[in-house]
Amino acid sequence: MFELAIQTTVPVVGYTLENFLLLLIAAAAGGAFGAAIGALPAFIFTGFVVFLGEGIAILNRQLGGEALAVGQGELAAGLTGIIGFGAVTGPHIAFAGGVAASAYAGKKYPEMEPDGWDYHFGKNILYAFGTKPDILAVGAVFGVFGAVFNQFAGALLVVSGTGVTDSIALTVVVSAFLARVVFGYPIVGKSAGSSILDMSPFEREEPRTATDGGEDVEAPMEHEGRLATEPWLPHQYRWSGVTAIGLVGGILGGYIYILTGSIFLGYAISAMSLLFLQLGVEKIPVTHHITLIGAVGAVVLLPDFGPVVALLAAGGFGAVSGLLGEVTQRIFYAHSGTHVDPPAMAIAIAMVGVAILEIVAVLPNAGYL
């Protein structure tokens, strides 16, 4: 049952110069594409492409074929590994390019902010910037950065034959922090509550002032009057609710893996569900970090403990990942002016834990690493 359809990273070692240049040129276009259509729409495309690729891989296995690996050129590997997680819709390229574009526009074009947007415009990952050349150029630069950083991280972050973490998730996080530095936003920002984890200023609808940490106080305060504390998801930040959706999503991600052998199919379904969030449907939960880590929980326990225990473990893994996303959003998202992705932070941290437990022989494998 434990077989992987793809690898999410391809080491730089063994690349020809021509192939590397091909990747860089495509990544520039992929990052610009993410800026053009918006970061969240770009990630939704990731979900659709990975869903199709994983579906083809499942069909291939059902028909008696072997699991495909990136580099062989087969259709499923190309869709999931090279397209879905590659230069076209890879989150580290297209989504990250869109995030950087929003950060840039938040400083350069505050007048573009749409009516009804209550957060800093630099956090608006739903916004499509169309064909504005300078914004597309920002997306392109960060797309190239994402491709290069991911390649080197995938090659270097290996211990005892196991990747230390998900290099794509790590790249999304590093790219977002780089955008904060480049465009002059605080790395963390100033908390308006009793601690950095306190979301009560949001509940009281306290406004931000000109000296709060969301902007450089030396510059004009474009966002004065915005909320002092801006939770990543206003409908998904209470500990009880996050835990509940974590258990549910983790179990579903694990169940999908147990029945299909695909770690990434649940992730793809979660990503596709964000189409409804993009279209304005209220209270759609964000769960791709939950279903993915839930599937990993099933992967690591299924061989030794069977499907029932693996499914319960998947729920626990999903809840932990959901809570990691909430903790990281309270620290790194809520108090500054740009998007730093809580699901990517949760995945990167969770997979570090999985890798360490595999290296010290507590877990029998490290999931998709």
Order of alpha helices (4+ residues) and beta strands (2+ residues): alpha-alpha-alpha-alpha-beta-beta-alpha-alpha-alpha-alpha-alpha-alpha
